[in-house]
Amino acid sequence: MNRRHLALPRVWILTDERQGEALWNALARLPKSAGVIVRHYSLPLAERLDMARRIREQRRFVAFAGTEKEARQAGAQAIYGAGPRTGLPRLYPVHNHREIRAAERAGAALLLLSPVFPTRSHPGARTLGPHRVARLAASARAPIIALGGMTSVRFRRLERLGALGWAAIDAWIAFHT
């Protein structure tokens, strides 16, 4: 594993409009070493940038969904989403072997593999399950962050199967297990 990966958080929360003001309480419950992926796609860019800066003021590691220029304006240390190589680490959402390979060719620092388990974000979506996650993690060169229906309890099993960390949208809002 490349050393630059070791400096990236292993636990993440992804922001989402459904979180509302509960996001700020969730951030207070996160481990200090956790990262925050600022998405909030429906917000105007200026408001998303302000949100990211506010989160950075809490001394959080921030990945910003947008361009490198926007991520730098937000004070983010990484970019979330597919795109060209940049001077900032890029976190790629992936769902299968083909997407993993494409992300790695593009220089992915972390791969957010989903959906691992059933999730409210994508009700009824086909899930990967632990065995498929293990196969995909074994074939990946970049570290895998498990996403989709994740909790810390579920991660403990996936960690033995090759996942470096986990990310969630809802788990940090309602409760943390």
CYANA upper distance limits for C-alpha pairs under 8 A (distance plus 0.5 A):
  1 MET  CA      5 HIS  CA      7.59
  1 MET  CA    141 ARG  CA      7.91
  1 MET  CA    142 ALA  CA      7.70
  1 MET  CA    143 PRO  CA      8.12
  2 ASN  CA      6 LEU  CA      7.96
  3 ARG  CA      7 ALA  CA      7.90
  4 ARG  CA      8 LEU  CA      7.84
  4 ARG  CA    109 ALA  CA      8.30
  5 HIS  CA    109 ALA  CA      6.65
  5 HIS  CA    110 LEU  CA      7.80
  5 HIS  CA    143 PRO  CA      7.95
  8 LEU  CA     35 GLY  CA      8.46
  9 PRO  CA     33 SER  CA      6.67
  9 PRO  CA     34 ALA  CA      5.96
  9 PRO  CA     35 GLY  CA      6.01
  9 PRO  CA     61 PHE  CA      8.02
  9 PRO  CA    165 GLY  CA      8.47
 10 ARG  CA     33 SER  CA      8.48
 10 ARG  CA     34 ALA  CA      7.24
 10 ARG  CA     35 GLY  CA      8.19
 10 ARG  CA    145 ILE  CA      7.70
 10 ARG  CA    164 LEU  CA      6.83
 10 ARG  CA    165 GLY  CA      4.82
 10 ARG  CA    166 TRP  CA      6.89
 11 VAL  CA     33 SER  CA      8.06
 11 VAL  CA     34 ALA  CA      5.37
 11 VAL  CA     35 GLY  CA      6.75
 11 VAL  CA    165 GLY  CA      6.06
 11 VAL  CA    166 TRP  CA      5.66
 11 VAL  CA    167 ALA  CA      6.17
 12 TRP  CA     34 ALA  CA      5.93
 12 TRP  CA     35 GLY  CA      5.16
 12 TRP  CA     36 VAL  CA      6.07
 12 TRP  CA     37 ILE  CA      7.55
 12 TRP  CA    166 TRP  CA      6.88
 12 TRP  CA    167 ALA  CA      4.84
 12 TRP  CA    168 ALA  CA      6.98
 13 ILE  CA     34 ALA  CA      8.17
 13 ILE  CA     35 GLY  CA      7.04
 13 ILE  CA     36 VAL  CA      5.55
 13 ILE  CA     37 ILE  CA      6.67
 13 ILE  CA    167 ALA  CA      5.99
 13 ILE  CA    168 ALA  CA      5.61
 13 ILE  CA    169 ILE  CA      6.14
 13 ILE  CA    172 TRP  CA      7.63
 14 LEU  CA     36 VAL  CA      6.45
 14 LEU  CA     37 ILE  CA      5.13
 14 LEU  CA     38 VAL  CA      6.72
 14 LEU  CA     39 ARG  CA      7.32
 14 LEU  CA    167 ALA  CA      7.61
 14 LEU  CA    168 ALA  CA      6.64
 14 LEU  CA    169 ILE  CA      5.58
 15 THR  CA     19 GLN  CA      7.72
 15 THR  CA     23 LEU  CA      7.82
 15 THR  CA     36 VAL  CA      7.79
 15 THR  CA     37 ILE  CA      6.64
 15 THR  CA     38 VAL  CA      5.73
 15 THR  CA     39 ARG  CA      5.98
 15 THR  CA     40 HIS  CA      6.57
 15 THR  CA    169 ILE  CA      6.96
 16 ASP  CA     20 GLY  CA      8.38
 16 ASP  CA     38 VAL  CA      8.48
 16 ASP  CA     39 ARG  CA      6.86
 16 ASP  CA     40 HIS  CA      5.63
 16 ASP  CA     41 TYR  CA      8.46
 16 ASP  CA    169 ILE  CA      7.46
 17 GLU  CA     40 HIS  CA      6.05
 17 GLU  CA     41 TYR  CA      8.50
 17 GLU  CA     42 SER  CA      8.07
 19 GLN  CA     23 LEU  CA      5.94
 19 GLN  CA    170 ASP  CA      8.19
 19 GLN  CA    173 ILE  CA      7.45
 21 GLU  CA     25 ASN  CA      8.04
 22 ALA  CA     26 ALA  CA      6.73
 22 ALA  CA    173 ILE  CA      6.69
 23 LEU  CA     27 LEU  CA      6.67
 23 LEU  CA    173 ILE  CA      6.98
 24 TRP  CA     28 ALA  CA      6.96
 25 ASN  CA     29 ARG  CA      7.08
 25 ASN  CA    173 ILE  CA      8.13
 26 ALA  CA     30 LEU  CA      6.87
 26 ALA  CA    172 TRP  CA      5.90
 26 ALA  CA    173 ILE  CA      5.76
 27 LEU  CA    172 TRP  CA      8.42
 29 ARG  CA    172 TRP  CA      8.09
 30 LEU  CA     34 ALA  CA      6.83
 30 LEU  CA    172 TRP  CA      7.90
 32 LYS  CA     60 ARG  CA      7.59
 33 SER  CA     60 ARG  CA      8.03
 33 SER  CA     61 PHE  CA      8.23
 34 ALA  CA     60 ARG  CA      7.68
 34 ALA  CA     61 PHE  CA      7.49
 35 GLY  CA     60 ARG  CA      6.70
 35 GLY  CA     61 PHE  CA      5.18
 35 GLY  CA     62 VAL  CA      6.31
 35 GLY  CA     63 ALA  CA      7.92
 36 VAL  CA     55 ILE  CA      8.46
 36 VAL  CA     60 ARG  CA      7.46
 36 VAL  CA     61 PHE  CA      6.69
 36 VAL  CA     62 VAL  CA      5.43
 36 VAL  CA     63 ALA  CA      6.69
 37 ILE  CA     62 VAL  CA      6.38
 37 ILE  CA     63 ALA  CA      5.17
 37 ILE  CA     64 PHE  CA      6.32
 37 ILE  CA     65 ALA  CA      7.63
 37 ILE  CA     80 TYR  CA      7.40
 38 VAL  CA     48 ARG  CA      7.97
 38 VAL  CA     51 MET  CA      8.29
 38 VAL  CA     52 ALA  CA      6.77
 38 VAL  CA     62 VAL  CA      7.52
 38 VAL  CA     63 ALA  CA      6.72
 38 VAL  CA     64 PHE  CA      5.50
 38 VAL  CA     65 ALA  CA      6.57
 39 ARG  CA     48 ARG  CA      8.15
 39 ARG  CA     64 PHE  CA      7.13
 39 ARG  CA     65 ALA  CA      5.73
 40 HIS  CA     48 ARG  CA      7.22
 43 LEU  CA     47 GLU  CA      6.62
 43 LEU  CA     48 ARG  CA      6.53
 44 PRO  CA     48 ARG  CA      6.91
 45 LEU  CA     49 LEU  CA      6.57
 46 ALA  CA     50 ASP  CA      6.72
 47 GLU  CA     51 MET  CA      6.62
 48 ARG  CA     52 ALA  CA      6.70
 49 LEU  CA     53 ARG  CA      6.70
 49 LEU  CA     70 GLU  CA      8.01
 49 LEU  CA     73 GLN  CA      7.51
 49 LEU  CA     74 ALA  CA      5.34
 50 ASP  CA     54 ARG  CA      6.60
 50 ASP  CA     74 ALA  CA      7.57
 51 MET  CA     55 ILE  CA      6.76
 52 ALA  CA     56 ARG  CA      6.65
 52 ALA  CA     62 VAL  CA      7.50
 52 ALA  CA     64 PHE  CA      7.81
 52 ALA  CA     74 ALA  CA      6.09
 52 ALA  CA     75 GLY  CA      7.82
 52 ALA  CA     76 ALA  CA      7.69
 53 ARG  CA     57 GLU  CA      6.70
 53 ARG  CA     74 ALA  CA      5.96
 53 ARG  CA     75 GLY  CA      6.66
 53 ARG  CA     76 ALA  CA      8.36
 54 ARG  CA     58 GLN  CA      7.45
 55 ILE  CA     59 ARG  CA      7.71
 55 ILE  CA     60 ARG  CA      6.69
 55 ILE  CA     62 VAL  CA      7.92
 56 ARG  CA     60 ARG  CA      5.57
 56 ARG  CA     61 PHE  CA      7.27
 56 ARG  CA     62 VAL  CA      7.01
 56 ARG  CA     75 GLY  CA      7.53
 56 ARG  CA     76 ALA  CA      7.91
 61 PHE  CA     76 ALA  CA      7.76
 61 PHE  CA     77 GLN  CA      7.05
 62 VAL  CA     75 GLY  CA      8.33
 62 VAL  CA     76 ALA  CA      5.35
 62 VAL  CA     77 GLN  CA      6.22
 62 VAL  CA     78 ALA  CA      7.00
 63 ALA  CA     71 ALA  CA      7.88
 63 ALA  CA     76 ALA  CA      5.97
 63 ALA  CA     77 GLN  CA      6.46
 63 ALA  CA     78 ALA  CA      4.82
 63 ALA  CA     79 ILE  CA      5.39
 63 ALA  CA     80 TYR  CA      6.23
 63 ALA  CA     91 LEU  CA      8.28
 64 PHE  CA     70 GLU  CA      8.20
 64 PHE  CA     71 ALA  CA      5.75
 64 PHE  CA     74 ALA  CA      7.90
 64 PHE  CA     76 ALA  CA      6.52
 64 PHE  CA     78 ALA  CA      6.91
 64 PHE  CA     79 ILE  CA      5.39
 64 PHE  CA     80 TYR  CA      6.02
 65 ALA  CA     71 ALA  CA      7.90
 65 ALA  CA     79 ILE  CA      6.36
 65 ALA  CA     80 TYR  CA      5.05
 65 ALA  CA     81 GLY  CA      6.57
 66 GLY  CA     70 GLU  CA      6.50
 66 GLY  CA     71 ALA  CA      6.92
 66 GLY  CA     79 ILE  CA      7.25
 66 GLY  CA     80 TYR  CA      7.39
 66 GLY  CA     81 GLY  CA      7.77
 67 THR  CA     71 ALA  CA      6.63
 67 THR  CA     79 ILE  CA      7.77
 68 GLU  CA     72 ARG  CA      6.63
 68 GLU  CA     79 ILE  CA      7.19
 68 GLU  CA     86 THR  CA      7.25
 68 GLU  CA     87 GLY  CA      8.46
 68 GLU  CA     88 LEU  CA      7.77
 69 LYS  CA     73 GLN  CA      6.71
 70 GLU  CA     74 ALA  CA      6.64
 71 ALA  CA     75 GLY  CA      6.81
 71 ALA  CA     76 ALA  CA      5.66
 71 ALA  CA     77 GLN  CA      8.00
 71 ALA  CA     78 ALA  CA      7.54
 71 ALA  CA     79 ILE  CA      6.75
 72 ARG  CA     76 ALA  CA      6.26
 72 ARG  CA     77 GLN  CA      8.12
 77 GLN  CA     88 LEU  CA      6.99
 77 GLN  CA     89 PRO  CA      7.87
 78 ALA  CA     88 LEU  CA      5.68
 78 ALA  CA     89 PRO  CA      5.38
 78 ALA  CA     90 ARG  CA      6.21
 78 ALA  CA     91 LEU  CA      7.75
 79 ILE  CA     88 LEU  CA      7.11
 79 ILE  CA     89 PRO  CA      6.81
 79 ILE  CA     90 ARG  CA      5.24
 79 ILE  CA     91 LEU  CA      6.60
 80 TYR  CA     90 ARG  CA      6.29
 80 TYR  CA     91 LEU  CA      5.24
 80 TYR  CA     92 TYR  CA      6.67
 80 TYR  CA     93 PRO  CA      8.35
 81 GLY  CA     90 ARG  CA      7.56
 81 GLY  CA     91 LEU  CA      6.59
 81 GLY  CA     92 TYR  CA      5.53
 81 GLY  CA     93 PRO  CA      6.77
 82 ALA  CA     90 ARG  CA      8.25
 82 ALA  CA     91 LEU  CA      8.21
 82 ALA  CA     92 TYR  CA      6.06
 82 ALA  CA     93 PRO  CA      7.82
 82 ALA  CA    103 ALA  CA      7.77
 83 GLY  CA    106 ALA  CA      8.05
 84 PRO  CA    106 ALA  CA      6.95
 85 ARG  CA     90 ARG  CA      8.21
 85 ARG  CA    106 ALA  CA      6.61
 85 ARG  CA    107 GLY  CA      6.71
 86 THR  CA     90 ARG  CA      8.17
 89 PRO  CA    108 ALA  CA      7.61
 89 PRO  CA    109 ALA  CA      6.00
 90 ARG  CA    107 GLY  CA      7.99
 90 ARG  CA    108 ALA  CA      5.88
 90 ARG  CA    109 ALA  CA      5.94
 90 ARG  CA    110 LEU  CA      7.41
 91 LEU  CA    108 ALA  CA      6.51
 91 LEU  CA    109 ALA  CA      6.33
 91 LEU  CA    110 LEU  CA      5.33
 91 LEU  CA    111 LEU  CA      6.38
 91 LEU  CA    112 LEU  CA      7.45
 92 TYR  CA    103 ALA  CA      6.87
 92 TYR  CA    108 ALA  CA      6.73
 92 TYR  CA    109 ALA  CA      8.36
 92 TYR  CA    110 LEU  CA      6.85
 92 TYR  CA    111 LEU  CA      5.48
 92 TYR  CA    112 LEU  CA      6.42
 93 PRO  CA    111 LEU  CA      6.45
 93 PRO  CA    112 LEU  CA      5.15
 93 PRO  CA    113 LEU  CA      6.63
 93 PRO  CA    114 SER  CA      7.97
 94 VAL  CA     99 GLU  CA      5.93
 94 VAL  CA    100 ILE  CA      6.41
 94 VAL  CA    103 ALA  CA      8.28
 94 VAL  CA    111 LEU  CA      6.83
 94 VAL  CA    112 LEU  CA      6.36
 94 VAL  CA    113 LEU  CA      5.45
 94 VAL  CA    114 SER  CA      7.01
 95 HIS  CA     99 GLU  CA      6.97
 95 HIS  CA    100 ILE  CA      8.03
 95 HIS  CA    113 LEU  CA      6.00
 95 HIS  CA    114 SER  CA      5.84
 95 HIS  CA    115 PRO  CA      7.62
 96 ASN  CA    100 ILE  CA      6.78
 96 ASN  CA    113 LEU  CA      8.31
 96 ASN  CA    136 LEU  CA      7.93
 97 HIS  CA    101 ARG  CA      6.80
 97 HIS  CA    136 LEU  CA      6.94
 98 ARG  CA    102 ALA  CA      6.83
 99 GLU  CA    103 ALA  CA      6.54
100 ILE  CA    104 GLU  CA      6.64
100 ILE  CA    111 LEU  CA      7.75
100 ILE  CA    140 ALA  CA      7.34
101 ARG  CA    105 ARG  CA      6.65
101 ARG  CA    140 ALA  CA      8.14
102 ALA  CA    106 ALA  CA      6.81
103 ALA  CA    107 GLY  CA      6.91
103 ALA  CA    108 ALA  CA      5.86
103 ALA  CA    111 LEU  CA      8.16
104 GLU  CA    108 ALA  CA      5.58
104 GLU  CA    141 ARG  CA      7.73
104 GLU  CA    142 ALA  CA      7.13
108 ALA  CA    142 ALA  CA      7.24
109 ALA  CA    142 ALA  CA      6.81
109 ALA  CA    143 PRO  CA      7.83
110 LEU  CA    142 ALA  CA      6.38
110 LEU  CA    143 PRO  CA      5.77
110 LEU  CA    144 ILE  CA      6.67
110 LEU  CA    145 ILE  CA      7.41
111 LEU  CA    142 ALA  CA      7.09
111 LEU  CA    143 PRO  CA      6.61
111 LEU  CA    144 ILE  CA      5.41
111 LEU  CA    145 ILE  CA      6.37
112 LEU  CA    144 ILE  CA      6.54
112 LEU  CA    145 ILE  CA      5.19
112 LEU  CA    146 ALA  CA      6.39
112 LEU  CA    147 LEU  CA      6.65
112 LEU  CA    167 ALA  CA      8.27
113 LEU  CA    133 VAL  CA      8.36
113 LEU  CA    144 ILE  CA      6.94
113 LEU  CA    145 ILE  CA      6.54
113 LEU  CA    146 ALA  CA      5.69
113 LEU  CA    147 LEU  CA      6.23
114 SER  CA    127 THR  CA      7.98
114 SER  CA    128 LEU  CA      7.61
114 SER  CA    146 ALA  CA      6.88
114 SER  CA    147 LEU  CA      5.37
114 SER  CA    148 GLY  CA      5.95
115 PRO  CA    119 THR  CA      7.85
115 PRO  CA    125 ALA  CA      8.26
115 PRO  CA    126 ARG  CA      8.08
115 PRO  CA    127 THR  CA      5.68
115 PRO  CA    128 LEU  CA      6.62
115 PRO  CA    146 ALA  CA      8.41
115 PRO  CA    147 LEU  CA      6.31
115 PRO  CA    148 GLY  CA      4.79
115 PRO  CA    149 GLY  CA      7.78
116 VAL  CA    127 THR  CA      5.80
116 VAL  CA    128 LEU  CA      5.27
116 VAL  CA    129 GLY  CA      5.63
116 VAL  CA    130 PRO  CA      7.50
116 VAL  CA    133 VAL  CA      7.63
116 VAL  CA    146 ALA  CA      7.05
116 VAL  CA    147 LEU  CA      6.51
116 VAL  CA    148 GLY  CA      5.58
116 VAL  CA    149 GLY  CA      7.20
116 VAL  CA    150 MET  CA      8.02
117 PHE  CA    127 THR  CA      5.93
117 PHE  CA    128 LEU  CA      7.30
117 PHE  CA    129 GLY  CA      6.45
117 PHE  CA    148 GLY  CA      5.90
117 PHE  CA    149 GLY  CA      5.29
117 PHE  CA    150 MET  CA      7.42
118 PRO  CA    122 HIS  CA      8.07
118 PRO  CA    123 PRO  CA      7.40
118 PRO  CA    124 GLY  CA      7.76
118 PRO  CA    125 ALA  CA      7.64
118 PRO  CA    126 ARG  CA      8.34
118 PRO  CA    127 THR  CA      6.73
118 PRO  CA    148 GLY  CA      7.03
118 PRO  CA    149 GLY  CA      5.87
119 THR  CA    123 PRO  CA      6.44
119 THR  CA    148 GLY  CA      5.98
119 THR  CA    149 GLY  CA      5.05
120 ARG  CA    149 GLY  CA      8.11
120 ARG  CA    170 ASP  CA      8.49
121 SER  CA    148 GLY  CA      8.48
128 LEU  CA    132 ARG  CA      6.02
128 LEU  CA    133 VAL  CA      6.75
129 GLY  CA    133 VAL  CA      6.78
130 PRO  CA    134 ALA  CA      6.62
130 PRO  CA    157 ARG  CA      8.43
130 PRO  CA    158 LEU  CA      6.85
130 PRO  CA    161 LEU  CA      8.03
131 HIS  CA    135 ARG  CA      6.91
131 HIS  CA    161 LEU  CA      8.43
132 ARG  CA    136 LEU  CA      6.64
133 VAL  CA    137 ALA  CA      6.39
133 VAL  CA    158 LEU  CA      8.20
133 VAL  CA    161 LEU  CA      8.03
133 VAL  CA    162 GLY  CA      8.47
133 VAL  CA    163 ALA  CA      8.26
134 ALA  CA    138 ALA  CA      6.57
134 ALA  CA    158 LEU  CA      7.93
134 ALA  CA    161 LEU  CA      5.42
134 ALA  CA    162 GLY  CA      6.39
134 ALA  CA    163 ALA  CA      8.04
135 ARG  CA    139 SER  CA      6.96
136 LEU  CA    140 ALA  CA      6.67
137 ALA  CA    143 PRO  CA      8.10
137 ALA  CA    144 ILE  CA      6.68
137 ALA  CA    161 LEU  CA      8.17
137 ALA  CA    162 GLY  CA      6.02
137 ALA  CA    163 ALA  CA      6.85
138 ALA  CA    162 GLY  CA      7.09
140 ALA  CA    144 ILE  CA      8.14
143 PRO  CA    163 ALA  CA      7.60
143 PRO  CA    164 LEU  CA      6.41
144 ILE  CA    162 GLY  CA      8.09
144 ILE  CA    163 ALA  CA      5.54
144 ILE  CA    164 LEU  CA      5.98
144 ILE  CA    165 GLY  CA      7.33
145 ILE  CA    163 ALA  CA      6.40
145 ILE  CA    164 LEU  CA      6.25
145 ILE  CA    165 GLY  CA      5.15
145 ILE  CA    166 TRP  CA      5.29
145 ILE  CA    167 ALA  CA      7.05
146 ALA  CA    150 MET  CA      7.71
146 ALA  CA    155 PHE  CA      8.10
146 ALA  CA    158 LEU  CA      8.37
146 ALA  CA    163 ALA  CA      6.92
146 ALA  CA    164 LEU  CA      8.46
146 ALA  CA    165 GLY  CA      6.77
146 ALA  CA    166 TRP  CA      5.00
146 ALA  CA    167 ALA  CA      6.61
147 LEU  CA    166 TRP  CA      6.46
147 LEU  CA    167 ALA  CA      5.53
147 LEU  CA    168 ALA  CA      6.44
148 GLY  CA    167 ALA  CA      8.14
148 GLY  CA    168 ALA  CA      7.05
149 GLY  CA    168 ALA  CA      7.59
149 GLY  CA    171 ALA  CA      8.20
150 MET  CA    154 ARG  CA      6.57
150 MET  CA    155 PHE  CA      7.23
150 MET  CA    166 TRP  CA      7.34
150 MET  CA    167 ALA  CA      7.23
150 MET  CA    168 ALA  CA      6.38
150 MET  CA    171 ALA  CA      7.42
151 THR  CA    155 PHE  CA      6.68
151 THR  CA    166 TRP  CA      8.29
151 THR  CA    168 ALA  CA      7.92
151 THR  CA    171 ALA  CA      6.66
151 THR  CA    176 HIS  CA      7.55
151 THR  CA    177 THR  CA      6.41
152 SER  CA    156 ARG  CA      6.91
152 SER  CA    166 TRP  CA      8.19
152 SER  CA    176 HIS  CA      8.09
152 SER  CA    177 THR  CA      6.28
153 VAL  CA    157 ARG  CA      7.89
153 VAL  CA    177 THR  CA      6.81
154 ARG  CA    158 LEU  CA      7.22
155 PHE  CA    159 GLU  CA      6.36
155 PHE  CA    163 ALA  CA      8.45
155 PHE  CA    165 GLY  CA      7.71
155 PHE  CA    166 TRP  CA      6.89
156 ARG  CA    160 ARG  CA      7.35
157 ARG  CA    161 LEU  CA      7.31
158 LEU  CA    162 GLY  CA      6.91
158 LEU  CA    163 ALA  CA      6.12
159 GLU  CA    163 ALA  CA      5.25
159 GLU  CA    164 LEU  CA      6.71
159 GLU  CA    165 GLY  CA      7.56
168 ALA  CA    172 TRP  CA      7.44
169 ILE  CA    173 ILE  CA      7.87
170 ASP  CA    174 ALA  CA      6.85
171 ALA  CA    175 PHE  CA      6.25
171 ALA  CA    176 HIS  CA      6.34
171 ALA  CA    177 THR  CA      8.31
172 TRP  CA    176 HIS  CA      5.93
